[in-house]
Amino acid sequence: MSKTANLHSFNLRVYYEDTDAEGIVYYANYLKFIERARSEFLRDIGWPPSKIWEEFKDYWVVKNCSVDYKKPAVLDDWLEVQTSVEKLRSASMFLKQDVYRGSELLTSVSIRLAYLHENGQIAQIPKAISALMMPYLFAESS
């Protein structure tokens, strides 16, 4: 049995500013790459962070994340960040975000986002948003 989901794809180039003195991507910059990919995922389903704030006065925060660095990216690499939803709860979501160079997996991130209201309290994810995330949710297949 395997898991399947639609994947959101975001591509980016590694620039000099992303690397250390040896031309290798500095480890913390992978978090920037996946943040950009997450923002574009939300934008592509029609709910960029700015619209969520305007409509509901809500926002996403990172609750926790786990990063598994497998191989380094280097200066001028063309990378793809694939994002899928592992779990969707009433006030949080768990994402899997993998960074590839071609078919080579470089970094794998599991991240939990909490959905908060402007007062910092946990809020329910609006159905208008969660419904658009459903196609990216992992589902068991045989």
Accessible surface in RSA format (square Angstrom, percent):
REM  Atomic radii and reference values for relative SASA: ProtOr
REM  Chains: A
REM  Algorithm: Lee & Richards
REM  Probe-radius: 1.40
REM  Slices: 20
REM RES _ NUM      All-atoms   Total-Side   Main-Chain    Non-polar    All polar
REM                ABS   REL    ABS   REL    ABS   REL    ABS   REL    ABS   REL
RES MET A   1   180.54  93.5  99.17  65.6  81.37 193.7  85.67  72.8  94.87 125.7
RES SER A   2    64.57  54.6  57.48  76.7   7.09  16.3  47.40 100.9  17.17  24.1
RES LYS A   3   127.12  62.0 103.04  63.2  24.09  57.4  50.57  45.5  76.55  81.5
RES THR A   4    72.13  51.3  66.54  67.5   5.58  13.3  55.94  75.1  16.19  24.5
RES ALA A   5    30.05  27.6   0.16   0.3  29.88  68.0   9.70  13.7  20.34  53.9
RES ASN A   6    84.26  58.1  77.85  75.2   6.41  15.4  14.38  34.6  69.88  67.5
RES LEU A   7    92.69  51.6  65.15  46.6  27.54  69.2  65.15  45.8  27.54  74.1
RES HIS A   8    12.57   6.9   9.72   6.8   2.85   7.3  12.06  12.4   0.51   0.6
RES SER A   9    54.54  46.1  32.07  42.8  22.47  51.8  29.30  62.4  25.24  35.4
RES PHE A  10    41.59  20.8  38.76  24.0   2.83   7.4  41.59  25.2   0.00   0.0
RES ASN A  11    71.20  49.1  54.28  52.5  16.93  40.8   6.09  14.7  65.11  62.9
RES LEU A  12    13.35   7.4   8.48   6.1   4.87  12.2  13.35   9.4   0.00   0.0
RES ARG A  13    90.66  38.1  86.16  43.9   4.50  10.7  12.76  17.4  77.90  47.2
RES VAL A  14     0.00   0.0   0.00   0.0   0.00   0.0   0.00   0.0   0.00   0.0
RES TYR A  15   129.80  60.6 128.57  73.2   1.23   3.2  90.62  68.1  39.18  48.3
RES TYR A  16   171.22  79.9 166.22  94.6   5.00  13.0 120.68  90.7  50.54  62.3
RES GLU A  17   139.80  80.3 106.47  80.5  33.33  79.4  47.69  92.2  92.11  75.2
RES ASP A  18     5.96   4.2   5.81   5.8   0.16   0.4   0.16   0.4   5.81   5.8
RES THR A  19    20.48  14.6   0.44   0.4  20.04  47.8   0.00   0.0  20.48  31.0
RES ASP A  20    57.75  40.4  44.24  44.0  13.50  31.9  30.82  72.5  26.93  26.9
RES ALA A  21   112.86 103.8  65.16 100.6  47.71 108.5  75.64 106.5  37.22  98.6
RES GLU A  22   140.79  80.8 107.32  81.2  33.47  79.7  47.69  92.2  93.09  76.0
RES GLY A  23    17.48  21.6   0.00   N/A  17.48  21.6  15.63  42.9   1.85   4.1
RES ILE A  24    59.38  33.8  59.38  44.2   0.00   0.0  59.38  42.8   0.00   0.0
RES VAL A  25     7.44   4.9   0.00   0.0   7.44  17.9   0.00   0.0   7.44  20.2
RES TYR A  26   108.64  50.7 106.17  60.4   2.47   6.4  75.21  56.5  33.43  41.2
RES TYR A  27   131.76  61.5 127.74  72.7   4.02  10.5  86.99  65.4  44.77  55.2
RES ALA A  28    34.09  31.3  31.39  48.4   2.70   6.2  31.41  44.2   2.68   7.1
RES ASN A  29    11.55   8.0  11.55  11.2   0.00   0.0   0.04   0.1  11.50  11.1
RES TYR A  30     6.06   2.8   6.06   3.4   0.00   0.0   4.53   3.4   1.53   1.9
RES LEU A  31    72.09  40.2  68.71  49.2   3.39   8.5  69.17  48.6   2.92   7.9
RES LYS A  32   117.11  57.1 112.57  69.1   4.54  10.8  66.97  60.3  50.15  53.4
RES PHE A  33     0.04   0.0   0.04   0.0   0.00   0.0   0.04   0.0   0.00   0.0
RES ILE A  34     1.12   0.6   1.12   0.8   0.00   0.0   1.12   0.8   0.00   0.0
RES GLU A  35    82.73  47.5  82.73  62.6   0.00   0.0  38.34  74.2  44.39  36.2
RES ARG A  36    97.43  40.9  93.34  47.6   4.09   9.7  44.22  60.4  53.21  32.2
RES ALA A  37     0.00   0.0   0.00   0.0   0.00   0.0   0.00   0.0   0.00   0.0
RES ARG A  38    13.01   5.5  13.01   6.6   0.00   0.0   3.59   4.9   9.41   5.7
RES SER A  39    24.45  20.7  24.04  32.1   0.41   0.9  11.78  25.1  12.67  17.7
RES GLU A  40    49.25  28.3  49.25  37.3   0.00   0.0   7.51  14.5  41.75  34.1
RES PHE A  41     0.37   0.2   0.37   0.2   0.00   0.0   0.37   0.2   0.00   0.0
RES LEU A  42     7.12   4.0   7.12   5.1   0.00   0.0   7.12   5.0   0.00   0.0
RES ARG A  43   115.76  48.6 105.75  53.9  10.01  23.8  45.09  61.6  70.67  42.8
RES ASP A  44    95.17  66.7  59.50  59.2  35.67  84.3  20.95  49.3  74.22  74.0
RES ILE A  45    18.45  10.5   5.19   3.9  13.26  32.0  12.74   9.2   5.71  15.5
RES GLY A  46    32.18  39.7   0.00   N/A  32.18  39.7  30.25  83.0   1.93   4.3
RES TRP A  47    24.50   9.8  24.50  11.9   0.00   0.0  18.83  10.0   5.67   9.2
RES PRO A  48    19.55  14.3  19.55  17.8   0.00   0.0  19.55  16.1   0.00   0.0
RES PRO A  49    58.78  42.8  52.99  48.3   5.79  21.1  54.96  45.4   3.82  23.8
RES SER A  50    67.37  56.9  56.55  75.5  10.82  24.9  46.67  99.4  20.70  29.0
RES LYS A  51    76.77  37.5  75.78  46.5   0.99   2.4  37.72  33.9  39.06  41.6
RES ILE A  52     0.42   0.2   0.42   0.3   0.00   0.0   0.42   0.3   0.00   0.0
RES TRP A  53   100.07  40.2 100.07  48.4   0.00   0.0  80.10  42.7  19.98  32.4
RES GLU A  54   124.88  71.7 102.91  77.9  21.97  52.3  37.79  73.1  87.09  71.1
RES GLU A  55   105.20  60.4  72.45  54.8  32.75  78.0   7.24  14.0  97.96  80.0
RES PHE A  56    64.08  32.1  51.80  32.1  12.27  31.9  58.24  35.3   5.83  16.7
RES LYS A  57    83.30  40.6  83.30  51.1   0.00   0.0  55.07  49.6  28.23  30.1
RES ASP A  58     7.93   5.6   7.89   7.9   0.04   0.1   0.00   0.0   7.93   7.9
RES TYR A  59    75.36  35.2  72.52  41.3   2.84   7.4  55.73  41.9  19.63  24.2
RES TRP A  60    37.54  15.1  14.65   7.1  22.89  53.7  14.67   7.8  22.87  37.1
RES VAL A  61    50.95  33.5  45.35  41.1   5.60  13.5  50.95  44.3   0.00   0.0
RES VAL A  62    74.44  49.0  47.78  43.3  26.66  64.2  47.78  41.5  26.66  72.3
RES LYS A  63   126.54  61.7 100.00  61.4  26.54  63.2  47.43  42.7  79.11  84.3
RES ASN A  64    82.69  57.0  75.40  72.9   7.29  17.6  36.77  88.5  45.92  44.4
RES CYS A  65    54.46  41.2  21.87  24.4  32.59  76.6   2.61   6.6  51.86  55.9
RES SER A  66    75.02  63.4  67.34  89.9   7.68  17.7  37.15  79.1  37.87  53.1
RES VAL A  67    40.81  26.9  13.11  11.9  27.70  66.7  13.12  11.4  27.69  75.1
RES ASP A  68    70.26  49.2  67.41  67.1   2.85   6.7  23.97  56.4  46.28  46.2
RES TYR A  69    95.42  44.5  70.07  39.9  25.35  66.0  66.21  49.8  29.21  36.0
RES LYS A  70   100.52  49.0  65.98  40.5  34.54  82.2  39.84  35.9  60.68  64.6
RES LYS A  71   103.25  50.4  96.55  59.2   6.71  16.0  60.14  54.1  43.12  45.9
RES PRO A  72    72.88  53.1  66.33  60.5   6.55  23.8  71.38  58.9   1.49   9.3
RES ALA A  73     0.00   0.0   0.00   0.0   0.00   0.0   0.00   0.0   0.00   0.0
RES VAL A  74    58.91  38.8  58.91  53.3   0.00   0.0  58.91  51.2   0.00   0.0
RES LEU A  75    71.18  39.6  59.19  42.3  11.99  30.1  59.19  41.6  11.99  32.3
RES ASP A  76    95.41  66.8  86.62  86.2   8.79  20.8  26.29  61.9  69.12  68.9
RES ASP A  77    20.25  14.2  15.84  15.8   4.41  10.4   4.34  10.2  15.90  15.9
RES TRP A  78   132.80  53.3 123.37  59.7   9.44  22.2 106.12  56.6  26.68  43.3
RES LEU A  79     0.31   0.2   0.00   0.0   0.31   0.8   0.31   0.2   0.00   0.0
RES GLU A  80    45.25  26.0  44.71  33.8   0.55   1.3   9.45  18.3  35.80  29.2
RES VAL A  81     0.00   0.0   0.00   0.0   0.00   0.0   0.00   0.0   0.00   0.0
RES GLN A  82    39.14  21.9  37.15  27.2   1.99   4.7   1.67   3.5  37.47  28.4
RES THR A  83     0.00   0.0   0.00   0.0   0.00   0.0   0.00   0.0   0.00   0.0
RES SER A  84     1.97   1.7   1.84   2.5   0.12   0.3   0.00   0.0   1.97   2.8
RES VAL A  85     0.06   0.0   0.06   0.1   0.00   0.0   0.06   0.1   0.00   0.0
RES GLU A  86    60.09  34.5  47.55  36.0  12.53  29.8  10.71  20.7  49.38  40.3
RES LYS A  87    99.87  48.7  97.03  59.5   2.84   6.8  62.94  56.7  36.93  39.3
RES LEU A  88    39.00  21.7   9.03   6.5  29.96  75.3   9.03   6.3  29.96  80.6
RES ARG A  89   118.86  49.9 107.56  54.8  11.30  26.9  47.39  64.8  71.47  43.3
RES SER A  90    68.53  57.9  50.10  66.9  18.43  42.5  37.97  80.9  30.56  42.8
RES ALA A  91    17.91  16.5  15.09  23.3   2.82   6.4  15.09  21.2   2.82   7.5
RES SER A  92     7.42   6.3   7.39   9.9   0.03   0.1   4.91  10.5   2.51   3.5
RES MET A  93     0.51   0.3   0.51   0.3   0.00   0.0   0.51   0.4   0.00   0.0
RES PHE A  94    38.90  19.5  38.90  24.1   0.00   0.0  38.90  23.6   0.00   0.0
RES LEU A  95     0.00   0.0   0.00   0.0   0.00   0.0   0.00   0.0   0.00   0.0
RES LYS A  96    59.40  29.0  58.51  35.9   0.89   2.1  45.49  40.9  13.92  14.8
RES GLN A  97     0.00   0.0   0.00   0.0   0.00   0.0   0.00   0.0   0.00   0.0
RES ASP A  98    15.32  10.7  15.27  15.2   0.06   0.1   0.03   0.1  15.30  15.3
RES VAL A  99     0.00   0.0   0.00   0.0   0.00   0.0   0.00   0.0   0.00   0.0
RES TYR A 100    45.10  21.1  45.07  25.6   0.02   0.1  17.01  12.8  28.08  34.6
RES ARG A 101    64.82  27.2  60.75  31.0   4.07   9.7  32.06  43.8  32.76  19.9
RES GLY A 102    63.23  78.0   0.00   N/A  63.23  78.0  46.83 128.5  16.39  36.7
RES SER A 103   114.93  97.1  82.24 109.8  32.69  75.3  53.61 114.2  61.32  85.9
RES GLU A 104    57.43  33.0  50.45  38.2   6.98  16.6  28.63  55.4  28.80  23.5
RES LEU A 105    51.50  28.7  42.40  30.3   9.10  22.9  42.40  29.8   9.10  24.5
RES LEU A 106     0.00   0.0   0.00   0.0   0.00   0.0   0.00   0.0   0.00   0.0
RES THR A 107     0.19   0.1   0.19   0.2   0.00   0.0   0.00   0.0   0.19   0.3
RES SER A 108    17.34  14.7  14.94  19.9   2.40   5.5   6.48  13.8  10.86  15.2
RES VAL A 109     0.18   0.1   0.00   0.0   0.18   0.4   0.18   0.2   0.00   0.0
RES SER A 110    51.60  43.6  48.21  64.3   3.39   7.8  23.88  50.8  27.72  38.8
RES ILE A 111     6.71   3.8   3.22   2.4   3.49   8.4   4.81   3.5   1.89   5.1
RES ARG A 112    66.82  28.1  66.32  33.8   0.50   1.2   1.76   2.4  65.06  39.4
RES LEU A 113     4.45   2.5   4.45   3.2   0.00   0.0   4.45   3.1   0.00   0.0
RES ALA A 114    13.86  12.7  13.86  21.4   0.00   0.0  13.86  19.5   0.00   0.0
RES TYR A 115     0.00   0.0   0.00   0.0   0.00   0.0   0.00   0.0   0.00   0.0
RES LEU A 116    25.12  14.0  25.12  18.0   0.00   0.0  25.12  17.6   0.00   0.0
RES HIS A 117    61.07  33.4  61.07  42.4   0.00   0.0  37.94  39.1  23.14  26.9
RES GLU A 118    94.65  54.3  68.92  52.1  25.73  61.3  15.58  30.1  79.07  64.6
RES ASN A 119   100.52  69.3  66.87  64.6  33.66  81.0  42.50 102.3  58.03  56.1
RES GLY A 120    36.53  45.0   0.00   N/A  36.53  45.0  17.84  49.0  18.68  41.8
RES GLN A 121   114.76  64.2 113.17  82.7   1.60   3.8  31.21  66.4  83.55  63.4
RES ILE A 122   130.26  74.1 105.17  78.4  25.09  60.5 105.17  75.7  25.09  68.1
RES ALA A 123    18.76  17.3  11.18  17.3   7.58  17.2  18.76  26.4   0.00   0.0
RES GLN A 124   127.40  71.2 116.59  85.2  10.80  25.7  55.09 117.3  72.31  54.8
RES ILE A 125    12.58   7.2   1.27   0.9  11.31  27.3   1.27   0.9  11.31  30.7
RES PRO A 126    24.15  17.6  13.93  12.7  10.22  37.2  24.15  19.9   0.00   0.0
RES LYS A 127   175.88  85.8 169.68 104.1   6.20  14.8 118.78 106.9  57.10  60.8
RES ALA A 128    55.15  50.7  38.05  58.7  17.10  38.9  49.53  69.7   5.62  14.9
RES ILE A 129     0.00   0.0   0.00   0.0   0.00   0.0   0.00   0.0   0.00   0.0
RES SER A 130    24.58  20.8  24.49  32.7   0.09   0.2  11.21  23.9  13.37  18.7
RES ALA A 131    62.47  57.4  47.59  73.4  14.88  33.8  52.25  73.6  10.22  27.1
RES LEU A 132    79.41  44.2  75.95  54.3   3.46   8.7  76.91  54.0   2.50   6.7
RES MET A 133     0.22   0.1   0.00   0.0   0.22   0.5   0.00   0.0   0.22   0.3
RES MET A 134    97.57  50.5  88.36  58.5   9.21  21.9  80.51  68.4  17.06  22.6
RES PRO A 135    69.89  50.9  52.29  47.7  17.60  64.0  64.57  53.3   5.32  33.1
RES TYR A 136    42.70  19.9  42.70  24.3   0.00   0.0   7.70   5.8  35.00  43.1
RES LEU A 137    44.62  24.9  37.89  27.1   6.73  16.9  37.89  26.6   6.73  18.1
RES PHE A 138    45.44  22.7  30.65  19.0  14.78  38.5  30.66  18.6  14.78  42.3
RES ALA A 139    57.77  53.1  50.50  77.9   7.28  16.6  57.77  81.4   0.00   0.0
RES GLU A 140   107.66  61.8  79.11  59.8  28.56  68.0  53.24 103.0  54.42  44.4
RES SER A 141    38.30  32.4  29.81  39.8   8.49  19.6  34.97  74.5   3.33   4.7
RES SER A 142   137.14 115.9  75.16 100.3  61.98 142.8  59.76 127.3  77.38 108.4
END  Absolute sums over single chains surface
CHAIN  1 A     7943.5       6492.9       1450.5       4399.7       3543.7
END  Absolute sums over all chains
TOTAL          7943.5       6492.9       1450.5       4399.7       3543.7
